[in-house]
Amino acid sequence: MPATQHRLFLQNCRLIDGTGSPAVESASVVIDLPSGQIIYAGKQGNPGAPLPKQNDQVINLEGHTVLPGLFNVHTHLGLKLPFTPYKLDPYTQPYWALICYRRTVEALLCGATTLRCPGDPHGADIAVRNAIDKQMIWGPRLVVAGGILLAHGGHGHNSVGTIECSGVAQFREAARIQLREGADFTKICLTGGLGTPGEKFTDKQMTDDEVAAVVEVAHMSGKRVAAHAGGDKPVQECVRLGVDCIEHGYVLSQATVELMAEAGTYLVPTLAVTHAFDYLEAHGSPAFQVEKAREAARFHKDSITRAIKAGVKIAVGTDLLPSDPLDGTNATVREVELLVEAGMTPLEAIKAATLNSAELCQVDHITGSLVAGKQADLIAVKGAPDREISDLRNLALVVKDGHIARSEVPGHETQPFGILPPGVPVEGGTFKVW
């Protein structure tokens, strides 16, 4: 029988550890197998740096940069376009879980090793997370919300699996039920949005006492609350009520971003969704949705620039599938590029996509940075993305829990690990109709 491999060595690489520290040149990352835990990440020639032994696997990554696997903290795995003005469920509940799993596979293979899912149909996200956690199937880490809570007739009332409530008692009950079902956090729709007809994305749709009830229930269980929120004044109000994260933030004033920074409220900008007009039109999205996206885009990037300058904690999410094609790359990478366009340095944007996002998801003790003791969720790209962020497009290696999911490194090419048989395409996204 072949000798057992005990460690994986990634050598002769540049290392970006995700903490915001400058890149380390001539670095190595050493991973224990089969635990997938990082043993060492740093300068290759440092005293005490491990050296390969006979049974270890060594990959030479000269010309490549190793960094933590990317996060996408706002992706609906059940996303189906175009939206309809009424609830229409085309699938059975088990089939939703299969669709969601297929999309996690695509996400992992494009370098997104952790996903945060702020609402999917019929608990499909919870089911897929549980199956991955139990090692029944293999995929990225999932942090999930279950069903989205919203006011009767509010944003998302036309989406499959959303939960409409009115009044403190109904919102409190719905939050408790989702937590009982296994949600990692709770998602509310505070304002209108882009995909629901007959509303403005700045319209407030929940009362303060309804928001406070959800926050109280979630926080009692140590869980966080994320609010879909597009308008400036509603954002201010829900930050004061203790909401932990604002999703989108299309219109944010200077006063609002300063309040968010002081409160430690996270922001997930989802700039990708307001820079995806060709994407929406290719899906046949209704004219009102495309027009609302164009309207939001007039304010969105300036709002995010203000948030960056104010020191708001920013994480990376797209509101599209991580693998969706957008402007010549995938949506996850494009979101990181858009943060740089909004004012972040490349290193800051990488931290937003890694350690910041891990902290938001409350998994930073496990992943999000490349330091000894954490799990080896990482990618390697050709080039230097801390100098030129578009080098994130040059994906060569994906590792999750120490196992190679995808490799295009010369001499180490692999078929996607344990996911799809040879010859089956891994592309899909919302353009693939299952």
N, C-alpha and C positions, 0 to 999 in steps of 0.2 A: 504494500500500500504506500502511496506517496506520503512524504513527511508533512506533518501539520504545520501550517504557517502560523506563527505566533504573533507577528507584528507586521504592520504596513508602514513603510518609510516613504514619505514624499520628500524628495531631496532636490537641492540646487534650485530652489524656487525663491520668489519674493513672497513675503508673508504680510498680509493685512489681518490683524487679529480681531477687528470689529470694535475695539474699544475706543477708536479715534486716534490711537497712537500711530506715528509714522510707520511706513512699511519697513520691514526688516529685509535687507538684501542677503543673498546667499543663506537662506534659511532651510530648515527641515521641520516636518511635522511627523511625529511618530505615534502610531495608533496601536493599542492592544487589541488583539483578536482572540476570541470572538466577542469580547465585551463591547468593542467599539469605542472605548474610552481613550481620550488623548493622554499620552504619556508625556509628550514633550512638544513644544512649539516655540521655536526661537532660532537664534543664530546657529548655523550648522556646526561651526567649529568651537562652540563654547565648551569649556571644561564641564564635564558631567553630561554632555549631550549623548544620548544613546548611539551606539554604533550597530549596524546590521550584523546579524548572525546567519548561520547557514539556512535556517528555515524561514527567514523573514522575506517578505516581498518588497522589492525596491522599485520605485518609479522615479525616473529622472524627469523633473519638470523645469529644466532650464528654459528660460524665455517665458515662463508662466508665472502668474501670481495666484497664490492660494488665499482664500478668504472664507469666512463663514458662509454656509448656505443662505440664500436669500429668503426672506419672509415675504408673504403676501397676506396682509392682515385684514383685507376687506375683499373677499371673493365669495360669491354665491355659487356653489358647485352645481346647483340646480338651475342656473341661469338659462332661460330660453327666450330667444328673440325671433320675431318682434313681440313686444308686449301686446296683450289684448286688453280691451277696456272692461273686461269682466273675467271672473274666475272660470277657467276652463282647464281641467286636469286631463291631459292626454295619456297619462301613464298610470299603471298600478303602483302602489306604494313600494313593493319590493324592487320594481324596475327603476324607481327614482334612486334607490341606494346603489344600484349597478352603474347608473349614469354618473352619480357623484364619485364613485370609486374610480371609474375610468378617467375622470378629470383630475383626480389627485395624482394618478400615474403620469399624466401629461405634465402636470405642474412639477413633479419631482424631476422628470427628465429634462425640464428646461431650467433647473437649478433652484427651484423654490422648495426647500426642504421642510419648511413649516408653513402651514396655512391657518389663518383665523377666518372662520366662516360665520358671518353675522346674519344667519337666518337661511334655512333651506327647507324644502317641503317635507312634511310628515316625519320629521326626526331622522331623515336619511343621513344627515351629517353626523348625528350622534351614533347611529349604527355603524357607519364606516369608521369613525374614530375608534369605537370599541373593538372592532375587528382588527384594526391595525395595532392597537395597544396590546391586544391578546396574541399578536403574531399569527393570527389566522390568515391574514393577507399582509402584503408589504406595501408601504407607501410613506408619504411624508407625515410629519407630526401634524395633528389636527387639534385646534382649539375652537370649540363650536358653541353656538347660541341656541340651537333648536329653532323654535318658531319665533318670528318677529312679533312684538307687541305694538299695536297701533290703535288709534281711535276709530270708532265706527265710521266708515266712509273715508278714512284718512289715507295717507300715502301708503301704497301697497295693498289696498283693499282688493285690488284686481289680481293679486298674485297668489298662486297656489301655496297653501300652507301657512299663511299669515293668520294672526289671532287678533280679532277686533274686540275691543273692550270700551266700556264707558263707565266712568266713576272709579273712585278709589278701590272699592271692594273688588271689582272685576279685574282691574290691573294687578292688584295684590295677589289675587287668586291665580291669574295667568302666570305671573312671575314665579310663584311657588310651584306650579305644575311643571314649568320648564326646568326649574332647578331639580325637581324630583326626577324628571326624565333623564337628567344627567348633563344639563347645559353647563359649560364652563364659565359663561358670562351671559348677561341679558342685553338684548337689543331692543330699543324703542325707536319709533318714528315720531320725532318731535314736530317736524315741519313737513310741508309738501316737498315734492321732489320732481325729477325730470321725467320719470316714466309713467306717472299717473295723470290721466286727463282731468281737467276741470279744477286745477289747483295751482298756486304759485309756490316756487321752491322756498320762498320766505314766509309762507303762511304758518303760523303756529297752530297746532292741532291737538295738543294735549294740555290740560290744565296743570298748574304748578303742583297741586296736591296729588294728581295722578302720577306725575314724575317722581315726587318725593316718596310716594308709596313703593314704587318699583325700586328706587335707590335703597330704601330702608330694608326691603326684603333681601335684595342681592347682597348688600353689605353685611347683613347679619350672618350670611353664609360665607363671608370672605370673598365674594364674587364681585366683579366689576360690571358697570353699566355703560353701554355705548349708545349714543344718540345720533341717529340720522338727523342732521340739522343743517339747513342751508342759509337761514337768515340771521342777521347780526344780533338783534335784540333777543330772540329766542335762545341763541347760544349763550349770551350773557346770563339769562335767567336760569338755564339748566346747569351752567357751571356753578352758580351760587347754590343750587340745590344738591350739589355733590355728584353730578354725573362725571364719570371718570374719563370718557373719551368722546370727542366730537368727530363724527364721520362726515366728510366732505368740506364743510365750512366755506361755502361758495362766497358769501359776503361776510367779511370780518373787519371791523373797524380797529383803529389803534387801541382804543380803550378796551375792546374785547380781547385782543391778543395779549395785552398786558395783564388782564384779569386771568386769562388762561395760564400764562406763565407763572403768575404768583400762586395760583391754586394747584399747579402741577398737573393740569388737565392735558391729556394727550390729544393730538390732532392727527387724523388719517386723511390727507388731502384728496386722494383719488383724482389727481389731475388728469390721469389717463382718460377718464370718462367724459371730461369736458374738452378733450382734444382728440375725439374719435368720430368726427363727422362722417368720414368715408366709411368707417366701420359700421356706424348706425345705418347709413343709407344702403350699404351692401346687404344688410339684414332686412331691408324693407321696413325699417322703423317708421312709425307714423310721423307726419310732418311736424306735429306739435312737439314731439319729443326732440327732434333734431333742432327745432327752433329754440326750445328751452335750453338745450345744451349750449347753443351759440350764445344765448343771453347770459347764462351762467359764466361762460368762458370770458365774458367782458370784465368780470370782477374777480374771477377765481385766482388766477396766478398772482395778481397784486395782493390779494388777501393772504395767500400763502407766503409771499415775500415779507409782508409785515410780520407774520407769525414767526418766520425764521429769524428776522432781526430782533424780535422781542424775546427770543429764547424759549419759545413753546416747544415742548417735547413732541417730536414728529416721528411717526412710524409710516411704513410703506404698504399701501393697499391700492387696488386698481378699480374696484367695482366691475371689472371684467374678469374673465377667467385668466389665471396666470399665464396660460399657454396661448391665449388669443393673439393673433398677429396684429401688430400695430406699428406703423411707420418703419417697417423693415426689421423689426425685432419682435420679441414677445412683450406682452403688456407689462409684466413685472419689471423687466429691464427698462422699458420706456418710462415707467413711473419714476425710477431712480434718476434717469436722465432729465426728466422734467423738473425734479427737485433741484438739480444743478442749475437748470435754466431759470428757476425761481430765486436763486441766490445762495444755495448751499455750495460749499466746496465739494469736490468729488469724495474726499475722505468723510466729510460730514454726512453726505448722502448714503455712503456705504454703511456708516454707523446707524443711520435711520433704518436701513433695510435689514440690519442684523441685530445688534445689541439693544437699540431702542425698541425695536419691535418685539424682541424676546421679553424685555421688561414689561411692555404693555400686556403681553400674553401670559405673564407670570411663569415663564419657563426659563428665565435667564440663569437659573441655577443648573440647568441641564444643557442648554445650547445658546447660540447667539454670539458667542465669541470663541476664539481658538486659544484656549488656555488649558493647562494640565488639569485633569479631573472631570472636564466636561465631555459630552458625547461628540464624536467626530461627525458632525454635519457640516459639510464643506463643499466648496467648488473650486476649480482651477480654471483660469481664463488665460488665453495668450495675450501678453501685453501687460500694461500697468494702469488699471482702472482708477487708481488714486491720482494719476496725472491726466488721463483721458478717459472719462467715464464711459464712453462708447465702447471701450475695450471689454466691458461686461458682455458684449454681444458675442465675444469669441470664446464661447463655452467649450471646454475640452474635457472636464472631469466633474462628475457629481458623486459625492459620497454621503451616505446617510447611515448613522450608527456604525461607522467604520466599514460598511460594505459598499462596494462600487456599484452604483446604479447605472452609470453611463461613463464610458471613456472613449475619447477620440485621440488620446495621447499616442503618438507613434510607438509601435511595439507593444502597446497595452490596450488596443481596441477591444471593446467588449460589446456583446449583445446586451440590451437592457436586462439587468439582473432579475431573474425570477419573475418577470412581469408579463412580457409578451413573447411569443415564439418568433423565430427568425422570419423576416420578411413582412411582418405586420407593421404598418405605419403607426407612429406614435403621435402624429399630428391630429388635430381635431378641433378642440375648442368649441365655441358656439357655432362655428361654420359646419361642423359635423352633425348631421341629424341622425340621432340614434333611434 
